[in-house]
């Protein structure tokens, strides 16, 4: 690499992309081993001081971008997911109100029992909102959590973290490889933590195209925020889809030091990942482990 890491993350974008075009890296389509790097929701609102900040996220980005830099010629493709919302969605405060007309505070948990007791009511789509909470509890074994307004479309918080974006675009030009963009979370009546499907919806949406592409890679590296939610659910959905194909699940590498959990969810996340290792034989590695 002729361009330094520091240049890529700090120089004007038009300058670094000109330098990327001058790099003499192997075009991605000519790499013998196909390696996919998946960056899940590496967005400004999930950084330490963002609207839904994850403690440690900024340090995670430092490590993941250095991993990308050091592995630039070996990584053939990059996929990024972008959480994309509007204020009026079922997991945001303005969707609900209590008996006194007050909206719930962020991190309030709304259960079916709360709805039955009249503690909360949806201001729009009341029947569908109740159905969502009911199915979420019965099928996903989860409760609806109200999140701070975050990743609102068109705002700075929805953008990729800048160092990460620069590294993704540098790779795109230097390796002649177009990034795969996965926009998620736009359905007003469903949460969508994972990149494959919503927590529950009546249409049965599944990102089948991306699932099919995964099987074509020799190794798949996963990073992102938050480890306890969007990363964990994305990995779970991929593993469940390929449950009968260990030749695919064994290709998945979790970069442990490039993701952090929302406080309070660390233990259950750790246990779930350990279960994934035992059942699906995924790999848990660190960004300092070289790609051989």
N, C-alpha and C positions, 0 to 999 in steps of 0.2 A: 504494500500500500504506500503510495506516494503522499497521500493526504493524511495528516495526523488526526487523531481523535479530537483534540482540542479545536482544530480548525473546523471540523464538521459541526460540532455542537455550538460554535460561537460566531462563525463568519456569516455574512449575509447569504441567504439561501441561493440566490442566483450565482454567487461565486462558487459555493461548494458543489452545485450541480454541474457547473462548467468543469470543475476539477474531477468530478465523478466520471464525466464523459471521456476524460483523458487517462483514467486508470486502465491498466492492462490486465483486467481480471477475466477469468473464463466466463463467457456468456452462460447464463443459467442452463439453457437448453443443451449445452455441451458437457455439463457435469455428469459424471458416471453415476454418482450417488445423489439421489434427490432428497433434499432436506428441507422441511417446512418449519418455519418459525411462526408461531401464533401469538400475537400480542392482544390480550383480552382487555378491552376498556382502559387502555393506558391514556386517560383523558385528564384534563386539568381539574375537573371537579372532584376527582378521586385522589388528587395529590394531597399532601399533608394539610395544607391550609385551604383546600377546596370546599365546595358546598357540602360534599359528603366525603370529607377527607379521611383517608386510611393512614394511620400512623405508620411511618416507614416507607411510604410510597415513593418519595423523592429519592431515597437511597436505593430502592429497588430499581428505579429507572436508570440510575448511574450504573448499576451492575448489568442490567439487561442491554443497555446501549454499548457498553464496553464488550460484552459478549458478542453482540452483532458486529462490532468493529473487528474484533479479533478473528471472527469466523466468517468474515465477509465473502471470501471466495468459495467457501464450502456451502453456505446457505443458498439454496437455489430459489426459494420462494418465501414471501412473507405475507401472512394474512393478519388483518387487524379488524377487531370488532369495535363498533362505536355505539354506546348507549345513547339513545336519542329520544327525548321526551318533550311533552308540552305540559303546562301547569295542570290541565284538567285530565288527570289520569288517576286510576283507582288507588294508587299507592302514594298520592300526594295529598296534603292536608285539605285543599279546597274541595275535594270530592265529597267530604263527609262533614257532618255537624252533629253536635249533641243536643240534648233537650233544650239547652239554653242558647242554641244557635252558634256555639263556638266550634271552630275547627280543631281537630286533634293536633297535638304537638308532634313534631318529628319523633320517631321511634315508638310511637304508640302502637300497641298490638290490638287489632280488631278481630274478635272471634265471632263465630256463629251465635254463641250464647249471648254476646253483647248485643247483637242485632235482635235476637228474640226478646231480650229484656228492654229494648228501646233505648239502649245507651247511645248508640250511633245510628245514623241513617244516611243513606246516599242521597245527594241532592239531584243527581240525574241517574237514569238507568237503574232505578232502585231494584227491580226484579232481577236484572242481569248481575248487578253487584252482589246481591245476596247469593245468587247461584254460584258466582265465582268464589266467594268466601267458603261456601259449603263444599264445593268440589276441591278447593285447595286443601281443606282439612281432611276430607275423606280419601282423596286420591294421592295427594303429595305429602300428606301428614305434616302440613305446615299451617301457620297462621299468617294473616295479612299484616304486614308491617308498614306503617306510614313512614316514608323517607323524607328527608329535607328535599325541597325542590332542587333538582340536579340535572345536569346535562341537557338543559333546555335548548332546543334546536335554534341555531343562530347566535347563541351566546358563546363567549370565550370559554366557559366551563365545559362545553361540549367538544371542544377541539382536542386533538391529540396533544399530549405533553410535548413541548417544543423540541427538546433534545431527541426524544424518541421519533418524532415526525421527521426531523432532519436526517436521522440515521436510516429510517425507512426509505425516504426519497433518494438518499445517496445510493443505497443498495439498488434501488429500482433502476437508476441510470447506469451505474457502474456495471451491473450484472445483466442489464437489458431484460429486466423481469418486472412486469406490472404487478403492484401489490393487489391482493384480494381484499376488498372492503366488505365487511358484514355489518350492516346497519340493523340494530335491534331495539325493541322496546317501544314501538310506536303505537301498539294497540292500546286504546284507552282503558280497556276492560281486562287487562292482564299484565302481570309482571313477566319479565323475560330475563332471568338471570343468565341462563345458558345461551350459547350462540346457535343452538340447533332448533329449539322449540320453546314456546311460552310455558309458564308453569301450568296453566290451563286455559284453553280457549275452545270455543264451539266449532271452529273451522278445522281443527286438527293440523295446523301449520307445522311443517318440518322443513328444515333447510337441507333437502335431499341432495341438491347439487354439490354443496360443500362436503357432505358426508361421503359422497361417491369419490370426490377428489382425494380425500384422505388416504384411501387405500392404495393410491399410486405412489406414495412417498415411502422412502426407506427409513427415514427417522422424522419424528415430529416433536419439536421443542415447544413447550408451553410456558408463558409468563403472563403477568397481568394483575389487575386489581378488581375486586378484593378476592384474595385467596379463598376466604370463607364463603363467598357467595357466587359471583359470576365465573370465577375460575373453576371452583369446585363443581358447579352445576354444568358447566361446559364439558368438563372432563367426564363427569358422570353420564351425560347424554351420549357422548361419543362412545364410551365404553359399553353402555347398554345396547346401543345400536349394533356394535361389533362383538357382542358377547360370545358368539359362536365362532369368531375368527381371531384366535390368539395371534396369528401372524400379523394382524393389524394392531391389536391392543399392546403388544409387546414393543411396538415401535415408539410409544409415547414416553417422552422424557419431561418430567416436571422440574423446572429450574427453581429449586427451593428458595434461593436467596434473591429471587426476582419477583416476589409477591408477598403480601402481608394481609393478615386477617383483620376484619372489623373487631375491635375489642369485645371480649366476652364470648367469641365463637372459636377461640383457638383450639380448645380441647376436642370439640366435636369434629372440627376440620381435620385435626391430626389423626383421629381415630378413623375417619372416613378414608383418608388417603392411605393409611396402613391397610385398610380393608381392600382398597383398589390394588395395592401391591400384591397382596395374597391371592386375590381372586383373578386379576387380569394381568399381573406381572408387568405393570408399568414400572418405569425407572424413576427414581428420585435422585437427582444430581444437583450440582452447584455450577454457577456460571464460570467458576475458575477451573472446572474440569474441561480439559481441551477436547475438541471433537477430533477423534483419531481418524 
